[in-house]
Amino acid sequence: MSRAMTGQVSAEAAELYERFFVPALFDQWPSQVLDLAEVADGDDVLDLACGTGVLARAAKRRVGPTGSVCGVDMNEGMLSVASRAEPGVSWLPGRAESLPLPDDGVDRVCCRFGLMFFSDRQAAVGEMARVARSGGSVCVVTWAGLSETSGYAAMVQLVDDLFGTEIARALAAPFGIGTPAALHDIMSTGFEHVAVRRLEGRAQFPSIDAWVATDVHAWTLRDMIDDDQFAELSAHAHVRLREFADASGRVTFPAPALVAVARP
């Protein structure tokens, strides 16, 4: 799988991801995910595919001084940003398919918007089951399908029209699981008891320009779209995506998520 299809970004893109993507899409989820995982004071928590550590930082506050939080990601740029933001979390490089953790090592496993990028999802779910303690929980979040996320459906179509299928597929990769049944099937390879629910969310960008810049410069498209193409995309976006901006220019559209909670 290519870097784009596995969600791998450069160090500079990771910095921009934390600055722009986190407030636009990701700040809204940590509290809900930690609640569903039943993370409490004193728990040992794994944030798998932690990125810049948004959920891990929230978990650290919740578990208090008697608990612990470990963030694992294969992207060094993401971990560099995460470690500067919260030195109290143990940040470890590693692959979801081969976690650098012992058996039965954590009470709660949380994986937020990472499962769709794993090269072997079944192996990754098996690793989650291996490291989770009996009586704990595993909480995995993915995006709902692209057709349910109207802004990105339109953005992907625009990118496809301008630059072709390969780049469009990279932008659509986060929506690759997309249905409750698909998520349930993947999680059931490692757990007998799996419940999937939908959470309503919203994407929010200050402007169409900010939306386009974030998607290109703070994500895998950074290595796929050059400066001339970026200018072309920005110009077309003001026409093709204007329905998602209000009178002030602010962009907002639905961005629902799917959450699977499993019990070891």
C-alpha positions in Angstrom: 0.0 0.0 0.0 1.2 3.5 -0.8 2.0 6.1 1.9 -1.2 7.9 0.9 -3.4 4.9 1.3 -1.8 4.2 4.7 -2.2 7.7 6.0 1.5 8.5 6.2 2.5 12.1 6.2 5.7 14.2 6.3 6.9 15.9 9.5 5.8 19.3 8.2 2.4 17.9 7.3 2.1 16.5 10.8 2.6 20.0 12.2 -0.1 21.4 10.0 -2.4 18.5 10.8 -2.2 19.4 14.5 -2.8 23.1 13.8 -5.6 22.8 11.3 -7.1 19.3 11.0 -7.5 18.9 14.7 -9.8 21.8 15.3 -11.6 21.2 12.0 -12.4 17.5 12.5 -10.9 15.8 15.5 -11.3 17.8 18.6 -15.0 16.8 18.8 -14.4 13.1 19.4 -12.0 12.4 22.4 -14.6 12.9 25.2 -17.2 10.8 23.5 -14.7 8.0 22.7 -13.3 7.9 26.2 -16.9 7.7 27.6 -17.8 4.8 25.3 -14.5 3.0 26.3 -15.4 3.7 29.9 -12.0 5.2 30.6 -11.7 6.1 34.3 -9.3 7.2 36.9 -6.4 4.8 37.3 -6.8 3.0 33.9 -4.0 2.0 31.7 -4.9 3.2 28.2 -3.5 2.6 24.7 -4.2 5.2 22.0 -3.5 3.2 18.8 -2.7 5.1 15.6 -2.5 8.1 18.0 -1.4 10.7 15.4 -0.6 13.9 17.1 -2.1 12.6 20.3 -5.4 14.3 20.6 -7.2 11.4 22.3 -4.1 10.4 24.3 -3.9 13.9 25.8 -7.5 13.7 26.9 -7.0 10.2 28.3 -4.1 11.4 30.3 -6.2 14.0 32.0 -8.9 11.4 32.7 -6.8 8.6 34.2 -4.9 10.9 36.6 -1.6 10.2 38.3 -2.4 6.5 39.1 -3.2 5.6 35.5 -1.0 5.6 32.4 -1.4 6.4 28.7 0.6 5.0 25.8 0.3 6.4 22.2 1.5 4.2 19.4 1.9 5.3 15.7 4.1 4.3 12.8 4.5 7.9 11.7 7.5 9.6 13.3 6.3 13.1 12.3 3.1 12.6 14.2 4.8 11.2 17.3 7.2 14.2 17.3 4.3 16.6 17.5 2.6 14.5 20.1 5.6 14.2 22.4 6.1 18.0 22.5 2.4 18.5 23.3 2.3 16.0 26.2 5.5 14.5 27.6 3.5 12.6 30.3 2.3 10.1 27.7 4.6 7.2 26.6 4.9 7.7 22.8 6.0 4.6 21.0 6.7 4.0 17.3 5.0 0.8 16.1 2.7 -0.9 13.7 -0.9 -1.9 14.7 -0.2 -5.4 13.3 2.7 -5.9 15.7 2.2 -3.8 18.8 5.3 -3.1 21.0 3.3 -4.1 24.2 2.9 -7.2 26.4 -0.1 -9.5 26.5 -2.9 -8.2 28.8 -1.1 -4.9 29.2 -3.8 -2.3 29.1 -7.3 -1.8 30.4 -8.6 0.3 27.5 -7.6 0.3 23.8 -8.8 3.2 21.8 -8.2 3.5 18.0 -9.5 6.7 16.5 -9.7 6.9 12.7 -6.8 4.5 12.2 -8.3 1.1 11.3 -9.0 2.0 7.7 -5.2 2.6 7.1 -3.9 -0.6 8.5 -2.4 -2.9 5.9 -3.8 -6.0 7.7 -6.9 -5.1 9.6 -7.5 -8.6 10.9 -4.0 -8.8 12.4 -4.4 -5.4 14.0 -7.7 -6.4 15.6 -5.9 -9.5 16.9 -3.2 -7.4 18.4 -5.9 -5.2 20.1 -7.4 -8.3 21.6 -4.0 -9.6 22.7 -3.0 -6.5 24.7 -6.4 -5.7 26.2 -7.0 -7.1 29.7 -10.0 -9.2 30.5 -12.8 -7.0 31.7 -11.5 -4.0 29.8 -12.7 -2.5 26.5 -11.6 -1.8 23.0 -13.1 1.2 21.2 -12.5 1.7 17.5 -13.7 4.7 15.5 -13.9 5.1 11.7 -15.6 7.6 9.5 -19.0 6.7 8.1 -19.2 6.3 4.3 -18.2 9.0 1.9 -21.7 9.4 0.6 -22.8 10.4 4.1 -20.1 13.1 4.3 -21.4 15.5 1.7 -18.5 17.9 1.8 -15.8 15.3 1.2 -17.9 13.5 -1.4 -17.9 16.7 -3.4 -14.2 17.4 -2.7 -13.3 13.9 -3.8 -15.3 14.3 -7.0 -13.6 17.6 -7.7 -10.2 16.1 -7.2 -11.1 13.2 -9.5 -12.3 15.5 -12.2 -9.2 17.6 -12.1 -6.4 15.2 -11.4 -7.7 11.6 -11.8 -8.5 8.5 -9.8 -5.2 7.9 -7.9 -5.3 11.3 -6.1 -9.0 11.0 -5.5 -8.6 7.6 -4.0 -6.0 8.9 -1.5 -8.4 11.7 -0.4 -11.2 9.1 0.0 -9.1 6.6 1.9 -10.3 7.6 5.4 -13.9 6.6 4.4 -12.9 3.1 3.3 -14.8 1.1 5.9 -17.9 3.2 6.0 -20.8 1.0 7.1 -21.7 -0.5 10.5 -21.8 -4.0 9.0 -18.2 -3.6 7.6 -16.9 -2.3 10.9 -18.7 -5.1 12.8 -17.3 -7.8 10.5 -13.7 -6.6 11.0 -13.9 -6.3 14.7 -15.6 -9.7 15.0 -12.4 -11.4 13.8 -10.9 -10.7 17.2 -13.9 -10.3 19.6 -17.1 -12.2 20.3 -19.0 -9.2 21.7 -19.0 -6.2 19.4 -21.5 -3.3 19.4 -21.4 -0.6 16.7 -23.1 2.7 16.9 -23.1 5.9 14.9 -22.1 9.3 16.2 -23.0 12.6 14.5 -20.2 15.0 13.9 -19.4 18.0 11.8 -16.5 19.3 9.8 -15.7 23.0 10.3 -13.2 25.1 8.4 -12.8 28.9 8.5 -13.2 29.1 4.7 -13.0 27.2 1.4 -9.4 28.3 1.1 -8.6 26.9 4.5 -10.4 23.6 3.7 -8.4 23.1 0.5 -5.1 24.1 2.1 -5.7 21.7 5.0 -6.6 18.8 2.8 -3.6 19.2 0.6 -0.8 20.5 2.9 -1.8 18.7 6.1 -2.5 15.3 4.6 -1.0 12.8 2.2 -2.0 14.9 -0.9 0.9 17.1 0.0 3.2 14.7 -1.9 0.7 14.3 -4.8 -0.4 17.8 -5.8 2.1 20.4 -6.9 1.8 24.2 -6.6 0.1 24.7 -10.0 -2.4 21.9 -9.2 -3.0 23.4 -5.8 -3.8 26.8 -7.4 -6.1 25.1 -9.9 -7.9 23.1 -7.2 -8.4 26.3 -5.1 -9.9 28.2 -8.0 -12.4 25.4 -8.9 -13.3 24.8 -5.2 -14.7 28.3 -4.9 -17.2 27.4 -7.6 -17.8 23.7 -7.0 -17.8 23.8 -3.2 -19.5 27.1 -2.5 -22.7 25.4 -1.2 -20.8 24.3 1.9 -19.9 27.9 2.9 -22.3 30.2 4.7 -22.7 34.0 4.1 -19.6 34.7 6.2 -17.5 32.2 4.2 -17.3 29.6 7.0 -17.5 26.0 5.8 -19.5 23.3 7.7 -21.0 20.0 6.7 -21.9 16.6 8.4 -19.0 14.3 9.3 -20.6 11.2 11.0 -18.5 8.5 12.6 -19.0 4.8 13.4 -17.8 3.5 16.8 -17.3 -0.2 17.6 -17.0 -1.2 21.3 -15.7 -4.7 22.0 -15.1 -6.6 25.2 -12.1 -8.9 25.6 
